[in-house]
Structures are given as structure tokens and as C-alpha cells.
Amino acid sequence: MSTNRTPPDYAEALAAGQVPNLVGRDFTADAPGEKLVGAITYITTGEGWLYLATVIDCCTKEVIGYAMDDHYQTSLISRAIRNAARNRRLAKEAIFHSDRGSNPGLNRSSQNRLPEPIVGAH
């Protein structure tokens, strides 16, 4: 059993320099909707775990989108991003960043340019 929490193909691509570092540990932005970060919080309830995915704007530091569910899957994160796009106008080349390897469904990368249909949802 491996203790490495990073998916092997992502770790190989990262080591080979094939995964661009779009954020460079700079969690600031010149304007709202340009750079977003995501976080997952696990909340224990009387009925089991509740997972809360949030999207935070790096310029305003506001939570601009969130989603909750009883699972931690890509669809939870995707809903949080779609909700953020409904609440705020996102830049055409908006970047979404989450902890490396936190969820492999977003191209197994921790940093992604958001697709046009999500960005233009406002």
C-alpha cells in the first residue's frame, strides 16, 4: 500500500515539468474573478459526514461559491465552481487552484483554466 497521496501520473508529469505552475504560490489577484482557490471541509453530523467545497476569490478573499454533499467527488467541486460563476463574473482565462492531488477529476492537476461555458455562466 502506497502512502503517496499524489496520483502517479500527476507526480510523473509534475517531476517532468509538464504541469504548468499557473499560481506560483501567489494567492493575490489584480481583479476579481481572475484567480480562485478551492477548499474542502469535512463536517461530522448525526447522519454521517457532510462535505463542503468552497471557492474563494484571491482578489476579494470572499467565498463566491460553495456546494455541499455526502460525498467527496469531482461533481462536488464542479458544482461549487459553477455556483461561483453564477455569483460573480469570472475572467475568460480564470485559474482555479486547489491543494495538489486533492481531487484527480480536474485533469489530475491542482491548477486549471476554467472552461468557457463555466466562465461565461454569469
C-alpha positions as a printed NumPy array, in Angstrom:
array([[  0.   ,   0.   ,   0.   ],
       [  1.44 ,   3.361,  -1.042],
       [  1.459,   6.304,   1.346],
       [  1.967,   8.785,  -1.51 ],
       [ -1.243,  10.812,  -1.83 ],
       [ -0.351,  12.217,  -5.287],
       [ -1.701,  10.232,  -8.276],
       [  1.254,   8.547, -10.057],
       [  0.627,  10.076, -13.499],
       [  0.329,  13.577, -11.973],
       [  3.504,  13.092,  -9.909],
       [  5.394,  11.956, -13.03 ],
       [  4.119,  14.905, -15.07 ],
       [  4.998,  17.322, -12.257],
       [  8.515,  15.879, -11.947],
       [  8.978,  16.14 , -15.718],
       [  7.905,  19.785, -15.7  ],
       [  4.794,  19.042, -17.79 ],
       [  2.308,  20.59 , -15.34 ],
       [  2.451,  24.382, -15.567],
       [  2.574,  26.302, -12.32 ],
       [ -0.132,  28.883, -13.004],
       [ -0.227,  30.333,  -9.478],
       [  3.403,  30.21 ,  -8.33 ],
       [  2.284,  30.453,  -4.68 ],
       [  0.986,  33.968,  -5.401],
       [ -2.53 ,  33.932,  -3.974],
       [ -3.3  ,  37.522,  -4.902],
       [ -5.074,  38.833,  -7.993],
       [ -5.336,  42.257,  -9.61 ],
       [ -9.074,  41.961, -10.24 ],
       [-11.995,  39.832,  -9.021],
       [-12.664,  36.631, -10.968],
       [ -9.09 ,  36.121, -12.243],
       [ -7.717,  33.649,  -9.71 ],
       [ -9.769,  31.335,  -7.497],
       [ -8.797,  28.823,  -4.838],
       [-10.765,  25.867,  -3.561],
       [-11.01 ,  24.173,  -0.204],
       [-12.881,  21.158,   1.149],
       [-14.125,  20.987,   4.727],
       [-15.359,  17.769,   6.344],
       [-18.154,  18.241,   8.86 ],
       [-19.377,  15.452,  11.111],
       [-23.136,  15.319,  11.614],
       [-25.587,  12.975,  13.315],
       [-26.18 ,  11.35 ,   9.916],
       [-22.527,  10.995,   8.865],
       [-20.029,  13.196,   7.065],
       [-21.002,  16.362,   5.19 ],
       [-18.512,  17.681,   2.647],
       [-18.402,  21.42 ,   1.954],
       [-16.485,  22.632,  -1.118],
       [-15.77 ,  26.352,  -1.287],
       [-14.411,  28.652,  -3.993],
       [-12.602,  31.769,  -2.788],
       [-11.684,  34.752,  -4.98 ],
       [ -7.99 ,  35.65 ,  -4.499],
       [ -8.64 ,  39.367,  -5.077],
       [-11.537,  39.925,  -2.688],
       [-10.848,  36.943,  -0.368],
       [-14.606,  36.256,  -0.416],
       [-16.245,  32.852,  -0.682],
       [-18.009,  33.26 ,  -4.028],
       [-19.309,  29.723,  -4.445],
       [-19.92 ,  26.59 ,  -2.452],
       [-21.587,  23.188,  -2.624],
       [-22.381,  20.507,  -0.036],
       [-22.958,  16.767,  -0.358],
       [-22.498,  13.442,   1.388],
       [-19.527,  12.545,  -0.854],
       [-16.189,  13.988,  -1.878],
       [-16.142,  13.562,  -5.636],
       [-15.352,  15.767,  -8.62 ],
       [-19.031,  16.656,  -9.055],
       [-18.997,  18.403,  -5.646],
       [-16.09 ,  20.64 ,  -6.697],
       [-17.624,  21.25 , -10.125],
       [-20.89 ,  22.412,  -8.529],
       [-19.002,  24.809,  -6.266],
       [-17.211,  26.286,  -9.307],
       [-20.486,  26.593, -11.273],
       [-22.082,  28.334,  -8.28 ],
       [-19.134,  30.749,  -8.123],
       [-19.607,  31.531, -11.835],
       [-23.3  ,  32.244, -11.201],
       [-22.476,  34.586,  -8.305],
       [-19.572,  36.515,  -9.86 ],
       [-18.289,  37.34 , -13.318],
       [-15.164,  35.248, -13.899],
       [-12.35 ,  36.264, -16.235],
       [-12.102,  34.432, -19.558],
       [ -8.746,  32.928, -18.504],
       [ -9.698,  32.38 , -14.83 ],
       [ -7.486,  29.991, -12.862],
       [ -8.816,  27.563, -10.252],
       [ -6.275,  26.247,  -7.728],
       [ -6.722,  23.558,  -5.075],
       [ -4.332,  21.509,  -2.968],
       [ -2.182,  19.35 ,  -5.209],
       [ -3.786,  15.97 ,  -5.69 ],
       [ -6.899,  16.852,  -3.706],
       [ -9.221,  15.555,  -6.41 ],
       [ -7.973,  13.851,  -9.576],
       [-11.094,  14.628, -11.642],
       [ -9.906,  18.118, -12.57 ],
       [ -7.299,  16.869, -15.095],
       [ -5.273,  15.431, -12.194],
       [ -3.866,  18.92 , -11.764],
       [ -4.232,  21.322,  -8.912],
       [ -4.437,  24.316, -11.246],
       [ -6.827,  24.609, -14.138],
       [ -8.035,  27.277, -16.51 ],
       [-11.807,  27.187, -16.273],
       [-13.667,  26.17 , -19.438],
       [-15.571,  28.861, -21.332],
       [-19.106,  27.507, -20.528],
       [-18.388,  27.805, -16.791],
       [-16.676,  31.195, -17.067],
       [-19.485,  32.662, -19.159],
       [-22.241,  31.451, -16.813],
       [-22.829,  34.878, -15.231]])
